[in-house]
Amino acid sequence: MTIHKKHIQQINDELYDIFESSFDEIFVTDANGYVLVVNSECEKNYALKVEDFIGKHVKELQEMGIFYPSATLKVIESNQAIELVQKTNSGRYLHVRTRPVFTNDGHLKSVISYSRDLTDLMELKRKVEEMEEQLENYKKELNEAVDLEGIVTKSEAMKKVFSTIQRVASVNTTVLLLGETGVGKSRVAKLLHQLSTRKQQPYHELNCAALPEQLIESELFGYEGGTFTGAFREGKKGIIELSNEGTLFLDEIGELSLSAQSKLLHVLQDRTIRPVGSTRAVSIDVRIIAATNQNLEQMVEEGKFRRDLYYRLNVVPITIPPLRERKEDILPLVYQFLHHFNTVYERNVRLSPKALDAFLGQEWKGNVREVENIIERLVVTGEEMITLKDLPFAKEFAVDPPVHTLPEMIEHVEKEMVIKAFEQHRSSYKVAEQLGISQSQASRKIRKYVSDSTEY
């Protein structure tokens, strides 16, 4: 008999352990709706002690606002199992599954409810919906952008540039493009050519800073055979002559030597060139588009750039603003480059909302060229979904820790909410009030997540 009692006690202890260690709240009433027993999960869900439930009627608890609606009342009325979402007095949401228990003769004996807290999951769902809405807004903004021959913009500043380009493209006047390195001067130069009546004719570019001074004149004007040791015996045409009837884009024009500047001025005035080592003049019809990131006016005052050439080039100056002054263009550019490089490398890389936000938050000292280079790198080396941690400038942002499982996600969201509430209030009582939990719970979570919380 003693062994039998010990065995029964052992079973009861095991059942109690199972009852208490359940992840779900277990809530048991008699057939009339009076609470018989609850496990300690109730304290977390309702911020009320276990003993405060025992003996109370579920209708009374409902009227007190502890929870609503009462699933137990609905089961007593219908004698059928039900499931519903219940809101508690602490602002939490529970998924409640309630089952009737019957005696052998079919009478209702008790009602058992199993409740699982959905609050954090609902918060995650809300955040996901917000991110999806943000992506839709980005796409909507992209659709509002202006696309002129492959150059995309949404900013008013660049739309004004586009308007000027469309007006001057059809005439043959010289254009001077001004702006920081990487703003897209070469793209604008190509656009001027594509919109002009010369679009079927040659288009050439020459970076004046890329060649040594002793070679720049021969590259521009060409040379006669026998002029240089090791050069082509028959001579070579210069890039100006090769661009005849078309367009020549001279980038970094401020790097030209004074000697080359003098010869270029002659080209603009007389429409002729004289190859190096030659006495013959060659007539040419070429449109010159020049560009620089330097202050040519200052260079003129310092004697580093010919004043007369400056006035010849500065007929129609077009200043391209830096990307930091037209942030509306960042996302259209990102999507444009993303589409381009996905096509080139046969990838399907996308950017997460936080990654897109990070692009918006950058200063982009390298302007459009820097954005293009980073997008190409991400497409080539990245996974299919680029997140904040994948960005080369991710260290400038608070990167979310990697989360892989549902408990990790829930804990991460909880941590964010607790830290934010504590930073705002510096009080466990107010944190508890804002988050809808007990003060003791708030204190524990603050100690767990906030490092400087010794006093609150």
C-alpha positions in Angstrom: 0.0 0.0 0.0 2.8 2.4 0.8 4.5 1.7 -2.5 1.2 2.3 -4.3 0.8 5.7 -2.6 4.4 6.7 -3.5 3.7 5.7 -7.1 0.6 7.9 -7.2 2.5 10.8 -5.6 5.2 10.4 -8.2 2.7 10.5 -11.0 1.0 13.5 -9.5 4.4 15.3 -9.2 5.2 14.5 -12.8 1.8 15.7 -14.0 2.3 18.9 -12.0 5.7 19.4 -13.6 4.2 19.0 -17.1 1.3 21.3 -16.1 3.7 24.0 -14.9 6.4 23.7 -17.7 3.9 24.0 -20.5 4.7 26.8 -23.0 0.9 27.5 -23.2 -1.3 28.9 -20.5 -3.6 26.2 -19.1 -6.8 27.5 -17.6 -9.3 25.0 -16.0 -12.9 25.7 -14.8 -15.7 23.6 -13.5 -18.9 23.1 -15.5 -20.3 26.4 -14.2 -17.3 28.5 -15.1 -15.6 28.8 -11.7 -11.8 28.6 -11.9 -10.3 25.4 -10.5 -6.6 25.7 -11.5 -4.3 27.7 -13.7 -0.6 27.4 -14.4 1.9 30.2 -13.9 1.8 31.3 -17.5 -1.3 33.2 -16.5 0.8 35.6 -14.5 2.7 36.5 -17.6 -0.4 36.9 -19.7 -2.6 38.8 -17.3 -0.1 40.4 -14.8 -2.1 38.8 -12.0 -1.1 36.1 -9.5 -2.2 32.5 -9.8 -4.1 32.6 -6.5 -6.2 35.6 -7.6 -7.9 33.4 -10.3 -8.9 30.5 -8.1 -12.6 30.4 -7.3 -13.5 33.3 -9.4 -16.1 33.0 -12.2 -14.9 33.7 -15.7 -17.8 36.1 -16.2 -16.5 38.1 -13.3 -12.9 38.1 -14.7 -14.3 39.2 -18.1 -16.2 42.1 -16.5 -13.1 43.1 -14.6 -11.4 43.4 -18.0 -8.8 40.7 -17.3 -9.6 39.2 -20.7 -12.2 39.5 -23.5 -14.0 37.6 -24.7 -14.3 34.6 -22.4 -13.8 31.4 -24.4 -15.0 29.3 -21.4 -18.4 31.0 -21.4 -18.9 30.2 -25.1 -18.0 26.5 -24.5 -20.4 26.3 -21.6 -23.2 27.7 -23.7 -22.5 25.5 -26.8 -20.9 22.4 -25.3 -18.5 22.6 -28.2 -14.8 23.3 -28.6 -13.9 26.7 -29.9 -10.8 28.7 -30.9 -10.6 32.5 -30.7 -8.2 35.4 -30.3 -8.5 37.0 -26.9 -7.2 40.4 -25.7 -5.9 40.7 -22.1 -5.9 43.6 -19.7 -2.2 44.1 -20.3 -2.8 44.6 -24.0 -1.5 41.2 -25.1 -3.2 39.0 -27.7 -3.7 35.2 -27.0 -4.7 32.4 -29.3 -7.1 30.4 -27.1 -8.2 26.8 -27.8 -10.9 25.7 -25.4 -12.3 22.2 -25.0 -15.2 20.8 -22.9 -14.7 17.7 -20.8 -17.7 15.4 -20.2 -18.6 12.7 -17.6 -19.3 9.2 -18.7 -23.0 10.0 -18.8 -22.5 13.0 -21.1 -22.7 15.9 -18.6 -20.3 18.8 -18.8 -17.6 18.2 -16.2 -15.1 20.9 -16.8 -13.6 23.3 -19.4 -9.9 23.4 -20.3 -8.3 26.3 -22.2 -4.9 26.4 -23.8 -3.7 29.9 -24.6 -0.6 30.9 -26.5 0.7 34.5 -26.6 0.6 35.9 -30.1 1.6 39.5 -29.2 5.2 39.3 -30.4 4.3 37.4 -33.5 1.6 40.1 -34.3 4.3 42.8 -33.8 6.5 40.9 -36.2 3.7 40.7 -38.7 3.1 44.4 -38.3 6.8 45.1 -39.0 6.8 42.9 -42.0 3.7 44.7 -43.3 5.4 48.0 -42.7 8.4 46.9 -44.7 6.3 45.6 -47.5 4.4 48.9 -47.6 7.8 50.7 -47.6 8.9 48.7 -50.6 5.7 49.5 -52.4 6.3 53.2 -51.7 9.8 52.9 -53.1 8.4 51.2 -56.3 5.8 54.0 -56.6 8.5 56.6 -56.3 10.5 54.9 -58.9 7.6 54.9 -61.3 7.4 58.7 -60.9 11.0 59.1 -62.0 11.9 60.6 -65.4 13.9 58.5 -67.8 15.7 60.4 -70.5 17.6 58.0 -72.9 18.6 55.7 -70.0 19.4 58.4 -67.4 16.8 58.3 -64.6 16.0 61.1 -62.2 13.2 62.1 -59.8 14.8 65.3 -58.4 13.7 68.8 -59.6 17.4 69.8 -59.8 18.1 67.1 -62.4 14.8 67.7 -64.2 16.0 71.2 -64.8 19.3 69.8 -66.2 17.3 67.5 -68.5 15.3 70.5 -69.7 18.4 72.4 -70.6 19.9 69.4 -72.3 16.8 68.9 -74.5 17.0 72.6 -75.5 20.7 72.7 -76.5 21.1 69.2 -77.9 19.7 70.1 -81.3 22.1 73.0 -81.8 25.9 72.7 -82.4 27.0 75.1 -79.7 29.8 74.2 -77.3 28.7 72.9 -73.9 30.7 73.0 -70.6 29.6 70.4 -68.0 30.5 71.3 -64.4 30.2 69.2 -61.3 32.0 67.0 -58.8 33.8 63.7 -59.8 31.3 60.9 -60.4 28.1 63.0 -60.8 27.5 61.6 -64.4 29.1 64.2 -66.7 30.1 61.6 -69.2 26.6 60.2 -69.3 25.2 63.7 -69.9 27.7 64.2 -72.7 26.5 61.0 -74.4 22.9 62.1 -73.9 23.6 65.4 -75.6 25.0 63.4 -78.6 22.1 60.9 -78.7 19.6 63.8 -78.7 21.4 65.8 -81.4 21.3 65.7 -85.2 24.8 64.2 -85.0 23.6 61.0 -83.3 24.4 58.8 -86.3 27.9 60.3 -86.5 31.1 59.4 -84.4 31.2 60.0 -80.7 34.5 60.0 -78.9 35.7 60.7 -75.4 39.2 61.8 -74.2 40.1 62.1 -70.6 42.7 64.9 -70.6 44.1 63.9 -67.2 44.7 60.3 -68.3 47.5 61.1 -70.8 51.0 62.6 -70.2 51.5 66.1 -71.4 53.9 65.1 -74.2 51.2 62.8 -75.7 48.0 64.9 -75.3 48.6 67.1 -78.4 49.3 64.1 -80.7 46.2 62.4 -79.4 44.1 65.5 -80.0 45.5 66.6 -83.3 47.3 63.6 -84.7 50.7 63.6 -86.3 52.5 63.3 -89.6 54.6 60.2 -90.5 58.1 60.3 -89.2 57.4 62.9 -86.5 58.2 60.6 -83.6 60.6 57.7 -83.2 58.6 54.5 -82.9 55.4 56.1 -84.1 53.3 54.9 -87.1 55.3 55.5 -90.3 52.2 56.7 -92.1 51.2 59.0 -89.3 48.0 59.0 -87.3 44.8 60.9 -87.2 43.9 62.7 -83.9 40.7 62.2 -82.0 39.4 65.6 -83.2 39.7 64.5 -86.8 38.2 61.1 -86.0 35.2 62.8 -84.5 34.6 64.9 -87.6 30.8 65.6 -88.2 30.2 64.0 -84.8 30.8 64.9 -81.1 34.0 65.0 -79.0 33.8 64.9 -75.3 36.9 66.3 -73.5 36.7 65.3 -69.9 38.9 67.0 -67.2 39.5 69.9 -69.6 41.3 71.8 -66.8 44.3 69.3 -67.1 45.2 70.5 -70.6 48.6 72.2 -70.9 48.6 75.9 -71.9 50.1 74.8 -75.3 47.3 72.4 -76.0 44.8 74.9 -74.8 46.1 77.4 -77.4 45.7 74.8 -80.2 42.2 73.8 -79.0 41.2 77.5 -79.0 42.3 77.6 -82.7 40.1 74.6 -83.4 37.0 76.3 -81.9 37.7 79.6 -83.7 38.8 78.5 -87.2 37.4 75.0 -87.4 40.7 73.6 -88.6 43.4 71.5 -87.0 47.1 71.1 -87.8 48.6 67.7 -87.0 51.9 67.6 -85.1 54.8 67.9 -87.5 52.5 69.0 -90.4 52.2 72.3 -92.2 48.8 71.5 -93.7 45.5 72.5 -92.1 42.6 70.1 -92.0 39.0 71.4 -91.9 36.8 69.8 -89.4 33.2 70.0 -88.2 33.0 68.7 -84.7 30.9 69.6 -81.7 33.0 70.0 -78.5 31.6 69.1 -75.1 34.0 69.8 -72.3 33.8 68.8 -68.6 35.6 69.6 -65.4 35.3 69.3 -61.7 37.7 72.2 -61.2 36.9 75.9 -60.8 38.0 77.2 -64.2 37.3 80.8 -63.3 39.8 80.5 -60.4 42.3 78.8 -62.7 42.0 81.7 -65.2 42.8 84.2 -62.4 45.8 82.0 -61.4 47.0 81.9 -65.0 46.6 78.2 -65.3 43.8 78.3 -67.9 43.4 80.6 -70.9 40.8 83.2 -70.5 39.8 83.3 -74.2 39.4 79.4 -74.2 37.3 79.6 -71.1 34.9 82.0 -72.8 34.8 79.8 -75.9 33.9 76.7 -73.8 31.5 78.4 -71.4 28.9 79.2 -74.0 26.3 76.9 -72.4 27.5 75.8 -68.9 25.5 73.0 -67.3 26.1 72.3 -63.6 25.2 68.7 -62.5 24.4 68.8 -58.8 26.1 66.2 -56.4 24.0 63.3 -55.3 23.8 64.5 -51.7 21.8 67.5 -53.0 19.3 65.3 -54.9 18.6 62.3 -52.6 15.4 61.7 -54.5 17.5 60.2 -57.3 19.3 57.7 -55.1 16.6 54.9 -55.3 15.9 55.3 -59.0 19.6 55.0 -59.6 19.9 52.0 -57.4 17.1 50.2 -59.2 18.4 51.2 -62.6 21.9 49.8 -61.8 20.4 46.8 -60.1 18.4 45.9 -63.2 21.4 46.6 -65.5 23.9 44.4 -63.6 21.3 41.7 -62.9 20.9 41.5 -66.6 24.6 41.6 -67.4 25.6 38.9 -64.9 22.3 36.9 -65.1 21.5 37.3 -61.4 18.3 38.2 -59.5 19.8 40.2 -56.6 17.4 42.3 -54.5 17.8 44.8 -51.7 16.0 44.6 -48.4 14.1 47.7 -47.1 16.8 48.4 -44.5 19.5 48.1 -47.2 17.6 50.6 -49.3 17.2 52.9 -46.3 21.0 52.7 -45.8 21.6 53.8 -49.4 19.4 56.8 -48.8 21.3 57.7 -45.6 24.7 57.7 -47.3 26.5 61.0 -48.3 27.9 59.5 -51.5 31.0 61.5 -51.9 31.8 59.5 -55.1 28.3 60.4 -56.4 26.6 58.3 -59.1 29.8 56.4 -60.0 30.1 55.2 -56.4 26.5 54.0 -56.3 27.1 52.2 -59.6 30.3 50.5 -58.4 28.7 49.3 -55.1 25.7 47.9 -56.9 27.9 46.0 -59.3 29.9 44.6 -56.5 26.8 43.5 -54.6 25.3 41.8 -57.7 28.6 40.0 -58.4 29.5 38.9 -54.9 26.2 39.0 -52.9 23.4 36.6 -52.1 20.0 36.9 -53.8 18.7 39.1 -50.9 21.1 41.9 -49.9 20.6 42.9 -46.3 22.1 45.7 -44.2 25.0 43.6 -43.0 26.1 42.9 -46.6 26.7 46.5 -47.5 30.3 47.8 -47.5 29.2 50.7 -45.3 27.2 48.6 -42.9 29.5 49.5 -40.0 28.0 53.0 -40.1 24.6 51.5 -39.1 23.3 49.5 -36.2 23.2 46.1 -37.8 20.6 43.6 -36.6 22.0 40.4 -35.1 21.3 37.4 -37.3 18.1 35.6 -36.4 17.2 32.2 -37.7 14.5 30.7 -35.4 11.2 32.0 -34.2 12.3 32.2 -30.5 15.3 34.3 -31.7 13.1 36.6 -33.7 10.7 37.0 -30.8 13.6 37.8 -28.4 15.1 40.2 -30.8 11.8 42.2 -31.2 11.3 42.1 -27.4 14.8 43.4 -26.9 14.2 46.3 -29.3 11.0 47.2 -27.6 12.4 47.1 -24.1 15.5 49.2 -25.0 13.4 51.8 -26.8 11.0 52.1 -23.9 13.7 52.3 -21.3 15.6 54.9 -23.2 12.4 57.0 -23.4 11.3 56.6 -19.8 14.3 55.4 -17.6 11.7 53.9 -15.3 10.7 50.2 -15.0 7.2 51.3 -13.9 6.7 53.3 -17.1 8.3 50.6 -19.2 5.8 48.1 -17.8 2.9 50.5 -18.4 4.0 51.1 -22.0 4.6 47.5 -22.8 1.6 46.1 -21.0 3.6 43.9 -18.6 4.1 43.8 -14.8 6.7 45.9 -13.2 8.6 42.8 -12.1 8.7 41.6 -15.6 9.8 45.0 -16.8 12.6 45.0 -14.3 13.8 41.6 -15.3 13.8 42.5 -19.0 15.6 45.8 -18.4 18.3 43.9 -16.4 18.6 41.4 -19.3 18.7 43.8 -22.2 19.9 47.2 -21.0 23.5 47.4 -19.8 23.4 50.8 -18.0 20.2 50.0 -16.0 21.6 49.8 -12.4 19.2 52.6 -11.4 15.6 52.9 -12.7 
